[in-house]
């Protein structure tokens, strides 16, 4: 029976010294304080602080190829919509093989950052031009990429049917996103079966991309199967304005009228909200996924996370565009960004932010993980405490030091389902993740530049 001795562990509730973790069948059979008892001979020692595995609730893994390549060439010269144009150039040509290589490398970076489960908000379904593949090759590539990277995957299969409220036909790269109608989306989404590290989920891309009747179909699919349901919500003021003009409702009011909100649902971003929207999301216990590094990268704005949590919405975290892959940075950014907006400190505690990165995130993805407890999944991450970022005296301020000082580079060990994925900061299966990223990004560069030149400004 595999076992580990964590020199120091945060279980999700308490900080404890010398904790024995025993795994059986991919779950934690025993979590026990050893006290002064000797370490079992077969136990592997985890030096540093061991945490429950981190949950990356919202990712578009293929966006990793855009890191550093969409920055403004002149002051104030680019906005979200220009970034989207460049993303479309990439989305327009990726084939299943390239998609696999890119997503595998991106998810390898996530594993090195202590992430053990990822929710992939997946909409790159079809061939260029919109023709379906003979089988779901893009989905298969994504599942294979997560398996090679050693991560749990919640495949959030995304419904995307139109370009906006005026129902202008989709064109260009966006033709790859659409199943044309909700019935076809259901038939395709039903083709995947779950496994020990694979969960199915549903996603509504946004209120502009999915009509009300189709939203009801997707929400019904998720309810019938007990599956997570995710959606982008109120990320950009322009979309809010368009929704009000077309329907007389805010996006939150619109999706609520379609039966979308509730404890099984995660709203991603939730930035530009009215007080009534915040109350509605909280009253329905809808989860909120905050993605601060992407939201600041795109100039989206700041999520009122503290208000949403106070209203009743649990918080979780995502790397979204993967401009940065570091959930410790995402966690502290929730608090720090609110300090910038309000001029005050102390909106959320270190424990609340760590739970957003662990147990609340795992719940949003449909996994019984995020805590070190008997019966829970055997997923955990160990941080080195001797780095300059985390150096300090005593344990009383350790969790704040982690939240406000740790980085992905402090992760030394990652275990998923009782299997060691990262040891001493190196991915055991993939080897050099940096080399894999370098290889695929270099291979994609010419095609992306050519596609970008062909797109209208």
C-alpha positions, 0 to 999 in steps of 0.5 A, spaced: 500 500 500 503 506 497 504 511 503 507 518 504 509 522 510 508 529 509 513 533 514 507 538 514 500 538 511 494 543 510 488 538 510 484 543 507 482 545 514 488 544 519 495 545 518 498 539 521 506 536 522 508 529 520 502 526 517 501 519 514 498 519 507 496 512 505 493 510 498 488 504 496 485 504 489 486 511 488 483 514 494 486 516 501 485 510 505 488 513 511 490 520 513 493 520 520 498 524 525 504 520 526 506 525 532 513 522 535 511 515 532 517 512 527 516 513 520 514 507 516 519 504 512 515 504 506 513 511 506 516 516 502 518 523 505 515 529 502 519 535 505 516 542 505 508 543 505 503 538 502 497 541 500 491 538 496 491 538 489 490 544 486 484 545 481 484 549 475 477 550 473 477 554 467 482 553 461 483 554 454 489 550 453 491 552 446 491 559 448 498 557 451 501 559 444 499 566 444 503 568 451 507 574 449 504 574 442 498 579 443 501 585 446 500 592 444 505 595 439 502 602 441 500 605 447 492 603 448 492 600 441 489 593 442 483 591 446 479 584 447 477 584 440 483 585 437 486 579 442 480 575 439 482 576 432 489 573 433 486 567 437 481 566 431 488 566 427 490 560 431 484 556 432 483 556 424 488 551 422 490 547 428 489 540 426 488 534 431 496 532 432 498 539 433 492 540 438 495 534 442 502 536 442 500 543 444 495 541 449 500 536 452 505 541 453 500 546 456 498 541 461 505 539 463 506 546 465 500 545 469 502 539 473 509 542 474 505 548 477 501 543 482 495 542 478 492 536 479 485 537 475 483 541 469 476 544 467 478 545 459 472 549 456 473 546 449 470 549 443 475 547 437 470 541 435 470 541 427 475 541 421 476 548 418 470 550 415 466 547 420 465 540 417 465 534 423 471 529 423 469 522 422 470 521 429 471 526 435 478 527 434 479 534 437 476 531 443 480 525 443 486 529 442 485 533 448 483 527 453 490 524 450 493 530 452 491 530 459 492 523 460 500 524 458 500 530 462 498 526 468 492 530 470 484 529 471 480 532 466 473 535 466 471 536 459 467 542 458 464 541 452 462 547 449 455 549 445 457 555 441 451 556 435 451 564 433 456 570 433 451 574 436 444 576 438 443 579 431 444 571 429 449 573 424 452 567 421 458 564 423 464 565 419 472 563 419 475 560 424 468 560 428 465 555 424 470 550 427 466 551 434 459 550 432 454 544 431 449 548 428 444 546 433 443 544 440 441 537 438 447 536 434 451 538 440 447 533 445 449 527 440 456 529 440 457 531 447 454 524 448 459 520 445 464 520 451 464 516 457 467 517 463 473 514 466 477 514 473 481 521 471 475 523 466 469 527 467 464 530 462 461 537 463 457 542 459 458 549 457 454 555 454 460 559 451 456 565 452 449 569 452 451 572 445 453 565 442 447 561 444 440 562 444 435 561 449 432 555 447 439 552 446 441 554 453 435 550 456 437 544 452 444 544 455 442 546 462 437 540 461 443 535 459 447 537 465 442 536 470 439 529 467 447 527 467 449 530 474 454 534 470 458 540 471 455 546 467 459 552 466 459 559 462 462 565 460 458 571 464 459 578 463 466 578 461 465 584 457 461 591 457 459 590 450 456 584 451 452 586 457 450 592 453 448 588 447 444 583 451 440 588 454 438 591 447 436 585 445 432 582 451 431 587 456 435 583 461 442 582 463 446 576 462 445 574 469 437 575 468 437 571 461 441 565 463 437 565 470 430 565 466 433 559 462 434 555 468 442 555 468 443 558 474 444 553 480 449 549 485 451 545 479 453 551 475 460 555 474 459 562 472 466 564 469 469 571 470 462 575 472 465 582 472 460 587 470 454 585 474 449 589 477 447 588 485 441 584 483 445 580 479 450 579 485 444 577 489 441 572 484 448 568 483 448 568 490 441 566 492 442 560 487 449 558 490 452 559 483 459 558 483 464 563 480 470 562 477 475 568 477 481 568 472 485 574 474 491 573 470 487 573 464 482 578 466 488 583 467 491 581 461 485 582 457 483 588 460 476 585 462 476 588 469 476 586 476 471 581 479 467 583 485 469 576 488 468 578 496 461 581 494 459 574 490 462 570 496 458 574 501 452 573 497 452 565 497 457 564 491 463 559 492 469 561 489 474 558 484 480 559 480 482 558 473 488 560 468 483 561 462 488 563 457 494 561 460 498 567 460 500 565 466 500 558 469 500 559 477 494 558 481 497 561 487 498 568 483 490 567 481 489 566 488 492 572 491 490 576 485 483 576 487 484 579 494 490 584 491 485 586 485 480 588 490 485 592 494 486 596 488 479 597 486 477 599 493 483 602 497 482 597 502 485 590 504 483 584 507 477 582 503 478 574 503 482 570 508 488 566 506 484 560 508 478 562 503 483 563 497 486 556 498 480 553 498 478 556 492 484 553 489 483 546 492 476 544 495 471 549 491 475 548 485 474 540 485 467 541 487 466 545 481 469 540 476 465 534 479 471 531 483 471 528 490 478 532 492 481 538 494 482 535 501 486 531 505 481 526 508 480 518 508 476 516 502 478 523 498 482 522 492 489 521 493 491 528 489 496 532 493 502 537 491 508 539 495 511 545 496 518 547 498 519 551 504 526 553 503 525 558 497 527 565 498 519 567 496 517 562 502 522 563 507 520 566 514 520 564 522 514 559 525 508 556 522 503 562 525 503 566 518 505 560 514 498 560 510 499 567 508 506 566 506 504 561 501 498 565 498 501 571 498 508 569 496 508 562 493 509 561 486 509 555 481 516 554 481 516 552 489 512 546 487 516 540 488 512 534 488 505 532 485 501 526 486 495 524 482 490 518 484 496 515 488 501 516 482 507 520 482 507 525 476 512 530 478 518 529 483 523 534 485 520 539 480 521 535 474 515 531 470 516 524 470 513 522 464 514 528 459 521 530 461 523 537 459 516 540 459 520 547 456 523 543 451 516 540 449 513 547 449 519 550 445 518 545 439 510 545 438 510 553 439 516 554 434 512 549 429 506 553 429 509 560 428 509 560 421 502 558 420 499 562 425 503 568 422 500 567 415 493 566 418 494 572 422 496 576 415 490 573 412 484 575 417 481 582 416 483 587 421 
